[in-house]
Amino acid sequence: MLSLIKGPGELTRPLGRRDSRQRGRERVARMAALVRELGDPHLAYPVVHVAGTSGKGSVCTFVAGICRASGLKTGSHLTPYLQTPLEKLVVNDQLASREELVELVEWFERRRDSARTPGLLSEPRYGPTWVALTFEYFRRRKVDIAVIEAGAGGRYDLTNVVVPVVAAVTSVGLDHVLSLGPTLLDIARHKAGVFKQGAPAIAIHTGDDVLASLKRHAGEAGAVFQPIRPGVDFWPEAVTEGRDRLTYLGRNFSVRKAELGLLGAHQVENAAVACAITDTMADAGYPITQGAVERGLAVARLQGRWETVSDSPNVVLDGAHNPDKAAALAAVLRERKRGRRLAVVVGVLGYKAAAAIVDELASAADLFIATEPTVYRKASLPAVDLGRMTRSTGVETLVRTDPLEAVGTAVDWAGPDGIVCVTGSLYLVGQVRERWYPAREIDSQRTPYPAYADEASCHSPAPFGDRLG
């Protein structure tokens, strides 16, 4: 699979706006042709399609939890994976086995070898091949519903060949500006590309202009637009200790002070979008009940999103890889810091808005430790350069190129009563997570949260393999 990734990593990625649109159109057309050659596996089951700048992984996690609690066999496609490619192949919260992945690859190779005419099967690429294998895996497992997270943008994302029963946009913010921007309205256009004819189009109110733009694009696509409004459709419930809670008033169910498994005040909006999605599914006859919604929201968990991996010191992993996510993370850190020392280990890919991310995190950090994730054929911002940015905020800074060394330094500095937060890139989070959850155990036990025979093995660093894009 690695051989399908072409070209070196560059700090200048992604492409500019015009080139990106042209390549995007070609990309989706090639993806549609590829799945057609493979028998259109993505049309074998209904799909919930979710796009957005921030929160889409959390929304997908909430929706999948509600669907599972409703008795539906549920496939989940989140991007990117953190530690093992098997995270792309998930049904009812269980990862595919290595043997199933081998069978999928061999199936793909047989289809390629037996193709009568030259086509996309003869020259496969990494991204389209993985998406196609995911679609086929869900078909083989006969899922009742597949919850699909779009990647960057939406309109030109590889997943945007699906025909959803409902599509949603979680938020619109300034991320991937070079290819999607430069304005929020430009970015909204890309996100709205997941809206399809006849399917409900759900969007949360994140600004009048953005909402109006999403509504216009939904109308152009022939989608039924359904805005979700804070203070009208949902409310956060004040929490002094423990988890955040949501009240949502829907057409088919209402939940009051429902406990959320994912932490942070920003998860209230994500949970509200998930409620709106499943409320719409109930309109279409899916067996979604109030009890299933409450259970699904409460049990939701997502590795690398405010994930606690150690209590002493308190070590949390959160892939806040754009300014909006960083602002939400900083708010949670300030709230939960309560006088304790906080070290922020940060690393980003070279084309991310590093300065803006750092500026948001600086409001909470007592110490920055700049590092850099290792990603196959993608360039990270050098730790030295990132360190200059963090120092410019006035926050004390250390530079450690190796992520595990950076975490070890942070743990020593914070002490048993302090806090360490690893953030800035989901790829970095995936690498650091190996210290507590080795990928070999994730693969063998088929869960992102493997159990261990003894506690010591949980905290022994595992060797890293190359991270993939």
Solvent accessible surface area in square Angstrom, and as a share of the most:
residue,aa,sasa,rsa
1,M,72,0.32
2,L,67,0.33
3,S,86,0.56
4,L,31,0.15
5,I,26,0.13
6,K,106,0.45
7,G,33,0.32
8,P,93,0.59
9,G,26,0.25
10,E,84,0.38
11,L,84,0.42
12,T,104,0.61
13,R,77,0.28
14,P,37,0.23
15,L,71,0.36
16,G,38,0.37
17,R,95,0.35
18,R,207,0.76
19,D,82,0.42
20,S,20,0.13
21,R,50,0.18
22,Q,90,0.40
23,R,147,0.54
24,G,5,0.05
25,R,119,0.43
26,E,74,0.33
27,R,95,0.35
28,V,30,0.17
29,A,62,0.48
30,R,117,0.43
31,M,1,0.00
32,A,32,0.25
33,A,25,0.19
34,L,5,0.03
35,V,1,0.01
36,R,151,0.55
37,E,56,0.25
38,L,0,0.00
39,G,41,0.39
40,D,43,0.22
41,P,0,0.00
42,H,10,0.05
43,L,100,0.50
44,A,60,0.47
45,Y,17,0.06
46,P,39,0.25
47,V,1,0.00
48,V,0,0.00
49,H,0,0.00
50,V,0,0.00
51,A,0,0.00
52,G,0,0.00
53,T,5,0.03
54,S,20,0.13
55,G,10,0.10
56,K,23,0.10
57,G,6,0.06
58,S,7,0.04
59,V,0,0.00
60,C,1,0.01
61,T,17,0.10
62,F,0,0.00
63,V,0,0.00
64,A,3,0.03
65,G,2,0.02
66,I,0,0.00
67,C,0,0.00
68,R,65,0.24
69,A,31,0.24
70,S,19,0.12
71,G,68,0.65
72,L,20,0.10
73,K,63,0.27
74,T,1,0.00
75,G,0,0.00
76,S,16,0.10
77,H,7,0.03
78,L,36,0.18
79,T,36,0.21
80,P,35,0.22
81,Y,7,0.03
82,L,2,0.01
83,Q,18,0.08
84,T,3,0.02
85,P,37,0.23
86,L,3,0.02
87,E,16,0.07
88,K,19,0.08
89,L,0,0.00
90,V,19,0.11
91,V,1,0.01
92,N,70,0.36
93,D,83,0.43
94,Q,79,0.35
95,L,1,0.01
96,A,0,0.00
97,S,17,0.11
98,R,116,0.42
99,E,117,0.52
100,E,44,0.20
101,L,31,0.15
102,V,81,0.47
103,E,92,0.41
104,L,1,0.01
105,V,39,0.22
106,E,79,0.35
107,W,24,0.08
108,F,8,0.04
109,E,66,0.30
110,R,142,0.52
111,R,81,0.29
112,R,83,0.30
113,D,111,0.58
114,S,79,0.51
115,A,41,0.32
116,R,239,0.87
117,T,98,0.57
118,P,130,0.82
119,G,28,0.27
120,L,46,0.23
121,L,5,0.03
122,S,60,0.39
123,E,134,0.60
124,P,17,0.11
125,R,128,0.47
126,Y,17,0.07
127,G,26,0.25
128,P,27,0.17
129,T,2,0.01
130,W,6,0.02
131,V,13,0.07
132,A,0,0.00
133,L,1,0.00
134,T,0,0.00
135,F,2,0.01
136,E,9,0.04
137,Y,4,0.01
138,F,0,0.00
139,R,74,0.27
140,R,92,0.33
141,R,59,0.22
142,K,161,0.68
143,V,10,0.06
144,D,61,0.31
145,I,0,0.00
146,A,0,0.00
147,V,0,0.00
148,I,0,0.00
149,E,6,0.02
150,A,0,0.00
151,G,15,0.15
152,A,54,0.42
153,G,2,0.02
154,G,0,0.00
155,R,61,0.22
156,Y,30,0.11
157,D,12,0.06
158,L,11,0.06
159,T,4,0.02
160,N,16,0.08
161,V,21,0.12
162,V,1,0.01
163,V,101,0.58
164,P,7,0.04
165,V,51,0.29
166,V,1,0.00
167,A,0,0.00
168,A,0,0.00
169,V,1,0.01
170,T,5,0.03
171,S,24,0.15
172,V,13,0.08
173,G,4,0.04
174,L,88,0.44
175,D,11,0.06
176,H,42,0.19
177,V,59,0.34
178,L,108,0.54
179,S,10,0.06
180,L,11,0.06
181,G,1,0.01
182,P,77,0.49
183,T,69,0.40
184,L,68,0.34
185,L,82,0.41
186,D,24,0.12
187,I,0,0.00
188,A,0,0.00
189,R,55,0.20
190,H,2,0.01
191,K,6,0.03
192,A,2,0.02
193,G,8,0.08
194,V,0,0.00
195,F,5,0.02
196,K,50,0.21
197,Q,153,0.68
198,G,56,0.54
199,A,7,0.06
200,P,25,0.16
201,A,1,0.00
202,I,0,0.00
203,A,0,0.00
204,I,4,0.02
205,H,55,0.25
206,T,59,0.34
207,G,27,0.26
208,D,103,0.53
209,D,105,0.55
210,V,9,0.05
211,L,25,0.13
212,A,58,0.45
213,S,2,0.01
214,L,2,0.01
215,K,124,0.53
216,R,128,0.47
217,H,24,0.11
218,A,0,0.00
219,G,53,0.51
220,E,125,0.56
221,A,35,0.27
222,G,33,0.32
223,A,12,0.09
224,V,83,0.48
225,F,37,0.15
226,Q,41,0.18
227,P,45,0.29
228,I,11,0.05
229,R,100,0.37
230,P,65,0.41
231,G,43,0.41
232,V,82,0.47
233,D,25,0.13
234,F,2,0.01
235,W,86,0.30
236,P,87,0.55
237,E,45,0.20
238,A,108,0.84
239,V,47,0.27
240,T,123,0.71
241,E,127,0.57
242,G,52,0.50
243,R,94,0.34
244,D,23,0.12
245,R,87,0.32
246,L,0,0.00
247,T,9,0.05
248,Y,7,0.03
249,L,68,0.34
250,G,27,0.26
251,R,142,0.52
252,N,71,0.36
253,F,12,0.05
254,S,34,0.22
255,V,0,0.00
256,R,165,0.60
257,K,122,0.52
258,A,7,0.05
259,E,61,0.27
260,L,0,0.00
261,G,14,0.13
262,L,6,0.03
263,L,45,0.22
264,G,2,0.02
265,A,66,0.51
266,H,65,0.29
267,Q,7,0.03
268,V,6,0.03
269,E,74,0.33
270,N,14,0.07
271,A,0,0.00
272,A,0,0.00
273,V,1,0.01
274,A,0,0.00
275,C,0,0.00
276,A,3,0.03
277,I,0,0.00
278,T,0,0.00
279,D,0,0.00
280,T,7,0.04
281,M,3,0.01
282,A,17,0.14
283,D,80,0.42
284,A,75,0.58
285,G,63,0.61
286,Y,45,0.17
287,P,75,0.47
288,I,13,0.06
289,T,76,0.44
290,Q,87,0.39
291,G,28,0.27
292,A,1,0.01
293,V,0,0.00
294,E,61,0.28
295,R,131,0.48
296,G,0,0.00
297,L,0,0.00
298,A,27,0.21
299,V,96,0.55
300,A,3,0.02
301,R,144,0.53
302,L,10,0.05
303,Q,21,0.10
304,G,0,0.00
305,R,45,0.16
306,W,26,0.09
307,E,18,0.08
308,T,64,0.37
309,V,17,0.10
310,S,22,0.14
311,D,122,0.63
312,S,76,0.49
313,P,10,0.06
314,N,30,0.15
315,V,1,0.00
316,V,1,0.00
317,L,0,0.00
318,D,16,0.08
319,G,6,0.06
320,A,1,0.00
321,H,33,0.15
322,N,1,0.00
323,P,23,0.15
324,D,63,0.33
325,K,44,0.19
326,A,0,0.00
327,A,38,0.29
328,A,26,0.20
329,L,4,0.02
330,A,1,0.01
331,A,46,0.35
332,V,5,0.03
333,L,1,0.01
334,R,119,0.43
335,E,98,0.44
336,R,55,0.20
337,K,38,0.16
338,R,150,0.55
339,G,81,0.78
340,R,86,0.32
341,R,117,0.43
342,L,0,0.00
343,A,0,0.00
344,V,0,0.00
345,V,0,0.00
346,V,0,0.00
347,G,0,0.00
348,V,0,0.00
349,L,7,0.04
350,G,16,0.15
351,Y,49,0.19
352,K,30,0.13
353,A,46,0.36
354,A,6,0.04
355,A,55,0.42
356,A,40,0.31
357,I,0,0.00
358,V,1,0.00
359,D,91,0.47
360,E,64,0.29
361,L,0,0.00
362,A,22,0.17
363,S,68,0.44
364,A,3,0.03
365,A,10,0.08
366,D,56,0.29
367,L,0,0.00
368,F,0,0.00
369,I,0,0.00
370,A,0,0.00
371,T,0,0.00
372,E,47,0.21
373,P,5,0.03
374,T,76,0.44
375,V,10,0.06
376,Y,52,0.20
377,R,96,0.35
378,K,49,0.21
379,A,25,0.19
380,S,19,0.12
381,L,20,0.10
382,P,50,0.31
383,A,1,0.01
384,V,80,0.46
385,D,51,0.26
386,L,0,0.00
387,G,0,0.00
388,R,145,0.53
389,M,62,0.28
390,T,0,0.00
391,R,128,0.47
392,S,93,0.60
393,T,43,0.25
394,G,71,0.68
395,V,21,0.12
396,E,102,0.46
397,T,12,0.07
398,L,53,0.26
399,V,37,0.21
400,R,71,0.26
401,T,79,0.46
402,D,65,0.34
403,P,6,0.04
404,L,38,0.19
405,E,93,0.42
406,A,0,0.00
407,V,0,0.00
408,G,21,0.20
409,T,28,0.16
410,A,0,0.00
411,V,29,0.17
412,D,120,0.62
413,W,59,0.21
414,A,6,0.05
415,G,20,0.19
416,P,95,0.60
417,D,114,0.59
418,G,2,0.02
419,I,4,0.02
420,V,0,0.00
421,C,0,0.00
422,V,0,0.00
423,T,0,0.00
424,G,0,0.00
425,S,5,0.03
426,L,9,0.05
427,Y,17,0.07
428,L,0,0.00
429,V,0,0.00
430,G,0,0.00
431,Q,6,0.02
432,V,0,0.00
433,R,0,0.00
434,E,14,0.06
435,R,56,0.20
436,W,6,0.02
437,Y,39,0.15
438,P,3,0.02
439,A,21,0.17
440,R,129,0.47
441,E,50,0.22
442,I,1,0.00
443,D,26,0.14
444,S,70,0.45
445,Q,71,0.32
446,R,59,0.22
447,T,34,0.20
448,P,14,0.09
449,Y,43,0.17
450,P,6,0.04
451,A,75,0.58
452,Y,52,0.20
453,A,113,0.88
454,D,76,0.39
455,E,124,0.56
456,A,74,0.57
457,S,42,0.27
458,C,18,0.11
459,H,73,0.33
460,S,54,0.35
461,P,78,0.49
462,A,4,0.03
463,P,112,0.71
464,F,67,0.28
465,G,60,0.58
466,D,92,0.48
467,R,14,0.05
468,L,16,0.08
469,G,28,0.27
